[in-house]
Amino acid sequence: MLGTVLEMIDTSIVNVALPHMQGSFSASVDEITWVVTSYLVANGIMIPLTGWISARFGRKRYFLFSVTAFVVASACCGAAQSLDQIVLFRLVQGFAGAAMVPSSQAIMMETFPPEEQQLAMATWSMGLMVAPVLGPTMGGWITDNFSWRWNFYINVPIGIVAILMVSTFLEDPSYLRPRRGGRIDYLGIAMLAVGLGLMQLVCDRGQRADWFSSPWVVYATVGSILATVIFTWRELTFPDPVVDVRILFNPMFSAVVVLVVVFSFAVYGANLLNPIFLQEFMGYTALKAGLTLSPRALASFCALILVGQLARFGVNTRPLIGVAFIAMGVSTWLMSHWTLSVGPWQVIGPVMLNGVGGGLLGPQLSAISLTTVPRERMGYASSLFNMMRNTGAAVGISILTSMLVAKEQIHQARLVEHFSVFDAWRLSETAPRMPGSPVFHFLSQTDGSRQGLAMIYGMIQSQAAILAFNDIYRMLSMLAVLVLPIYLVVRKAPMSTASAGH
C-alpha cells in the first residue's frame, strides 16, 4: 500500500505546483505541462510490461527496484535546475512508478487466501483513495509555505519506509522465482512503447493542438493504431510474450475489463468535470470546491469497509456490482440537473452516491479479474487489467474534454439564434435610437450597447456551459446503465477456488 500511495500522491500533488514551476523555469504554459505529460507517457508504456518483468526477474526484486528508482527520481526532480532536467526525471519517475499498482494487486492476491482477498483489496483500496484526496490539498499547502520542490522531496522519507518494509516482509511465491534464458520480444516491446506512448501523447495534448486539424495528431494517431495492430499480432504468435493478450480470450476476464474501462471512464470523467463546474461557473474557491467534493471519499471508505467485511464473512458480494453501477447512473443523472443556482448540499448528495458506487465496485473488479486466471499468470493479468483501466481513463478524459467544448459551442450557437436582441444590437450602429424601439430599450437598460452585449453574452456563455455539462452527465448515466447486462455475466460466473500463494 505504501508504494501505491507514494505513486498516487505524486500523480495528484504535482498539478497544484505547476504555476510555481513555470515561474522557476521561465516556461510557457504549454512547456510546463510536459512535466505531467512525460510522466503519463512513461507510466502508460511500462504498466503492461510489469507482469513480464516480474516473471523474468522476480516480483520482489522488481518492486524494490521500482520504489528505489522512484525515490531517487523524486529527489532529482526536486533538485532540477532546468525544464529539460525535470522532464527527464519525470520520465524516470513514470517508468519506475508503473510497477506500483499492478504489482501491489498481484502481491495482495497471492498473499491472502481466497476468502480474504476481497477484504485485502478493499483495505488496499482505502490507501489508493487517500492519495487523490490528500494530494492537491497537501501540495497546495507545501507549495505556499515552503517550495514546489518539497512536493518531490516529501516522497523520500515515505519511500525509505516502503523500501525497508518491502525488503523485510515481501517474499516471492515458489512459482514466481526469477527465470533466465528464453528469447526477448524486442519487437513487441518496441511496438507497445510506440502504440501506448503515442496514444497517451494524443490524449494529453491533442486538445491543445485542436485535435485532427493538426497534422502531428493525425500522424500520431495512425502510428498508434498501426503499432497496436502489429503488437497484438506479435503477442499472439510469440512463444514468450511481454503482454499475455491471450488472457483476453477468457470471457470472464474480458467482461471485467469492459466494466473497469467504463468504470474508469465514468469515475475519472466525473472527477474531472465536478471541480471545473464548481470553480469556473459556481465561483467556488479551490478550497471550497475541495471541501464540497471531499464527502465522496468518506462515502467510498464506508462502501469499501462494507464490501470487505461482507466478503470476510462469506457473503457473495457480486450483486453489489450491479448496485454500484446503478448508484453511479443515478448520481450522474442527478448531476445532469445541476444549474447555476444549485446549492452545496445538492452537490454533496450525488457526489457521495457516486463515491458509494466507486467503493462498491473497485476492489471487486480487481479481485475478480485476478481470480479468473491461474496464479502464476496473476502478474500478467494485473498488468493487462491496469493497462486497460489507464487507457479507459486517458481516452475518457480526452473524449469528455472535447465533448464539453463542442457541446458548449453548439448550445451557445442555438441560444444566440433565439436571442433576437443581438440582431437589434447589430443594427444599432446604423438604425436610429428612437424611444420605444427595441434598440432604445435595450441600450437604456444596459447603459451602452457594448457593455450590454458583454453582459448578455457572458450570460449566454454560462448557460451554454451548464447545458453542455448536463449533456455529458446524462451520457455518463446512460453508459452506467448500458453495461448492466455485462454485470449479469460476472454475477453468474462461478467463484474462484484457486488457492493463494505464500
N, C-alpha and C positions, 0 to 999 in steps of 0.2 A: 504493500500500500504506500509506503514512503516513496518508493521510486516513481510510482504513478502520480502521486500528489505533487512531487517535485516537477515532473514534466508538465502537468496540467496547470499548476500555478504559473510557471514560466510562460506558458502559452497566453494566459489572460493578463498577466501583470505588465507585460511589455507594452501593450497597446496604449495604456494610460501615459507612458513616459515618452511616446513618440514625439510630441511637440517639443519637449525639452532636448531630446537627442537632435532634432532638427536644428535647434539653435546652436548646440555644441559643435556640430559638424558643418554648419552653414549650408545645409542641404535644402533642396526644394521638397514640397510635399510628395511629389512623385518619386523622388530619390529615396526619401527616408522610409517609404513603405516597403522598400526592398529588405529592410530589417525583418519584416513579417513574412514577405513572400519567400525569401530564401529559406527560412525555417520550414514553411509549409511544404515547399517543393522537396526538400531533403527528407522530411518526415514521411511524406507520401510515397516516395520511392522506396524507402527502407522498410516500412511496415510489412509488406508482403514477403520480404526476404527473411524475417526474423525466425520463422519456423525452420527453414533450411539451414540457417547459420547455427541455430541452437542444436539441431540434429547432428551437424558436422563437427562442431567444436565444443558442445556441451552447454546446457542452458545456464548453469550457474556461472560458468566462465564468461559466457557472452553477456549475461545480465550484469555481472560485476564489472566487466569492461565498459558496458554502456553507461552505468551510473558514474564510474570514474571519469570517463571521457566527457560526460555531460557536465560534471562539476568543474573540470579543468576548463572546458569551453566557456562556462558561465563566468569564471574568474577572468578569462581573456576578454570576454565581451565587456565586462565592467571596466577593464583597463584599456580598451580600444581607444586609439588616438585619431582615427580617421573613419570615414564611412566605409571604405573598402575593407578595412580590418574587421569592423563589427559585422558586416555582411558575411565575410569569410567565416568568422567564428560562429555566427548563427547557423551557417550551413553545417558546421561540425556538430553544433547542438542538435540540429534536426536529425542528422544521421544517428547520433547517439541516443536521443530520446525516443526514437521509433520503437525500440525494443520494450519500453516500459510497460505499456498497456497489454499487448498480446502475450508477452512472457509472463506477466503477473497473472493473467487469466489462466493460462495453462498450468502454472505452478499451483494456483488455488485448487483447480480441479484435480490435479494429481495428488495433492497433499491430503485432501479430505475425502472420507468415504461418501458414496452416493447420497445417503440420507442427510448429509450435512453440506452438500455442495451449494445448494441454493442459499443456505444461511451464510456460508462463506462469501459467496458472490454478493449478497446483499450488504454484508458488513464492509466488504472491499469497495462496493459502490458508494457507500457513505463518504469514504475518503475521496473518491473520484468526484463527488458532488461538492465537497467543501471547497476545493480549489477554485472553480469558476466563480463561486460566491465571494471568497476572500480575496482572490487575485486583484480585481480592479480597485477595491477599497484599500487594500494594503499597499498596492502600487501607487495610488494617489497620495496616501499619507507619507510613504517613504520618499517619493519624489518632491513633495512640498517641504518636508522637514530635513531631508538630507540631500540626496542627489539621485538622478536617474540611475547612476552606476550601482547603487546599492540594491536596486531591483535584481541585479545579477549576482552581486556578492552574497545576498541572503541565501542563495542556493547552496553555498559552500558548506556551512555547518549542517544543514539538513542532509546534504549529500554524504557528508562524512559519517553521520549516524547510519544512513542507509547502507553505506559500504560495509561498516562494521557488522551490522545485523545480517546482511546477505552472506558475508564471509563466515559468520558464526553459525547461522541456523539453516541455511539453504543447502540442500544436497540433491543431486540429480537422481532420479529413479534408476533402477538397474537396467531398464530397457532403453535408457537415453544416455548412454555413455558416448563420449566423443569417438567418432569413427574417421578413419583416414582412408585415402585412396579413392578410386572412382573418378569418373570424368566430371569436370565442372562445366555447367551450361553457360558459357560466356555469352552466347548469342541471346539466350533467354534473359540473362541479367541486363544486357545492353538494351534489348527491346523493352523490358519492363521500365528501365530508367527513362528511356525516351518517351514511352507512352504515357506513364503517370506524371513524369516531370512536365511535359508539355501541357497535359490536361490541367494540372494544378496551376500552371502559369496562366493559361487562358481563363480559368475560373477566377483567379485572384486579380488579374489585371485587364481582363477583356473589356470590362465596362468603361475603364478609363480611356480605352482606345476606340470606343463606340462599336465594339464587337466586330461583326463581319464586314463593316465598311473599311476596316484596317487590314491591309494585306498580310501583316505578320500573324494576325489572329486566324485568318483563313489557312495560311501555310502550317501554323502550329496545330490547328485542329485536324487537318488532313494527315499531318505527320503522326499525331497521337493515335488516330484511328488505324492507320497502316501498321504502326508499331505494335498496337494492341492485337491486331489480327495475326501478325507474324508471331508474337509472343504466345498467343493461345495455341496456335498450331504447333509451335516448338515444344510447349509444355506437355501437350498431349502425345507427342511422339518420342520425347527424350526419356531414356530409362531412369534418370535421377533428376527430376525437375526441381527447379528452385522454388516454384509455387505449385502445389498439387491441385491444379484446377479440376482434376477428376473428382475431387470431393463434391463439386457442384452437381455431379450426377446423382448424388444422394438426395432423393426427393425431400426428405425432412430438413437437411441442411439448407437446401435451396429455398425452401419455404421460409425458414427462419431468416435467411439472408434478405429475402424480399421484404419481410416485416421490419428488419432492422434498417434497411435503406429508407423505407417510408417513415419509420420512427425518427431517424436522423434528419431526414428532410423536414419533417413537421416540427421537431423539437428545436433544432438549430434555426429553422425559419422563424418560429415564434420568438425565440430568444434574441434574434436579430431585429425583428420588427418592433417588439414592445418598447425597448429603450428609445428607439428613434421616434416612435409615436409620442411617448410621454415628454421627451425633451424638445423635439422640433415643433410639435403642434400644441401640446398642452402647457408648454412653458415651464416644465419641471427642471430643477437643477439636477446635476448628475447624482448628488447625494439623495435628493428626494425621490428620484426615479429608482435608484438602487434600493432604498428602503421600501418603496411601494412594491417592487418586484421580489424582494427577499423572502416573503412568505412562501413563495414557490419552493424554496429549498426546504423549509420546515415541513411542508406537505409531502415532499418527496422522501424526506427522512422517515416520516411516520409510515408511509407506504412501504419503504424498504424494510423497516422493522417488522411490519405485518407479514410481508412475504417470507422473510427469513424465519420467523417464529412458526408460521403455519407449516412451512416445509420441514422444519425441525421436528414437528410432532406428527409428521407423516401425512399431512393433508395434501391432496392433489391441488396445486396452485395454478395449473394451466388454465382453468376457466377465467382466472383473473387477467389473462392476456386479452380476452375479449372485453372485459370490463375496462381495461386500460385504454384500449382504442376507442371505446365508447366515450370514456371520460375526456380523452383528447379531442374527439369530434365535437362533443357538447361544449367544451371550453372554447375552442376556436370559433364555434358558431356564436357563442355569446360575445366573443371579441368582435365578430363581424357587425355587431350592432353598436359599437362604440361611436360616440360623436364628440364634438368639441366641448360639449357640456358634461361629459362623463366625470363622475366623482371618483376619488381614490378607492372607495370600497367597491364600486362597480368594476374596478380594475383588479383588485386583490382577489375577488371571488373566482373569476375564470382562470386567473393565473395560478391559484392554489389547486384548482381542479386539474389543470394541465400538469402541475407538478405531481399530483397523485397518479395520473396516468403514466408519467415517466418513471416514477418509483416502482410501480407495479410491473412495468414492462422490462426495464433494462436488465436486471440480474437474471430474470427468467430466460430471456433470449440468449444471453451469454452462456448460461448453464446448458440449455437445451442444444445449442449449436455444437458444443464440445462433447456432449454425451452421445451424439449420433455417430461418432467416428471411433475407431479403435484408439486406445490410449496412447499408443506410440505415434499416432498421427495428430494428436491434440495440438501440438505446436504449429503444424501446417494449417490446421483448421482455424486456430485462433488468429494467425496472421492474415489468412484469407478473409475471415469474418471482419476483422478490424479494417482491412483494406476496403471492403465494400461499405462499411459504416462511414469511413472517412470520405470515400468517393461520394456517397449519398449526401453527406453534409456539405462538401465543397460544391458539388453540382447544384444542390438545393439552394444554397445561399446565392449563387450566381443567378440562377433562374428567378428566384424571388426578387432579387435586387433589380433585375432587368424588367420583370413584370411590374414592379412598383412604379418605375419611371414611365414605362409605356402606358400603363393604365391611367396614371395621373395626367399624362398628356391627352389621352382620349377623353377623359371626363372633363378636363379643362376646355377642350375644344367644343364639347357638347354644351357646357354651361355658357360659354361665350356666345354660341349660336342663339341661345334662347334668352339672352340678356340684351334687350333692344336698346338700352340706354347707351351702349357702346356705339351703335350706329348714330345715335343723336350726337354723341361727343365728337365722332369723326366728322360730322357735318358742321360742328360748332365753329370751325375756323373760317368758314365762308358764309354760313347761314346767319341771318340777323337774330340777335338775342331778344326777341320780343317777349314782354311779360305774358305769362300764361302758357308759353311754349314748353315742350319737354326739356329743351336745352336750357332755357332760362331757369326752370325749376331745379334741374339737376345741378347747374352751376351755383345757384343761390344756396342750395343745401350743403354744398361741399366746399364753399369758399375758393372756387377756382377750378378750372377744368382739369389741370394736370394733377393737382392734389387729390381731387375726387377720383380720377382714374386710378391713381396709385392705391387708394384705399379700397375701391371696389375690386380691383384686380388682385390685391392681396387676399381679399375675402374669397374670391373665386379659386385662387390657388390652394388655399387651405381646405376649402370644401372638396375640391378635386382630389387632394391628397387623402382626405378621410375616406372618400368613396373608393379610392384605389386600395387603401388598407382593408376596407370592408370586403372588397372582392377577393383579396388574397387570403384573408382569414376564412372566408366562406369556402374557398377552394381547398384549403388545408383540412377543413372539417369534412368535406366530401371525400377527400383522399383517405382519411382515417376510417370512414365507413366502408369504402370500396374494398379494403383489404380484409374485412371480416371473414369472407369465405376462406381465405388462406389460413386464418387463425383456426378455423374448424378442422383443417388438416392437421395442424400442430396439436390441437387439443385431443384428437382421437388417436394420435400415434402412441405406441406402447412406450412405457417408461424404460429408460436405460437400466441395464443390470450389470454394467461393466464395473469392475472393482477399481478402486483408486490405487494409485501408486504410493510409494513410501519415500 
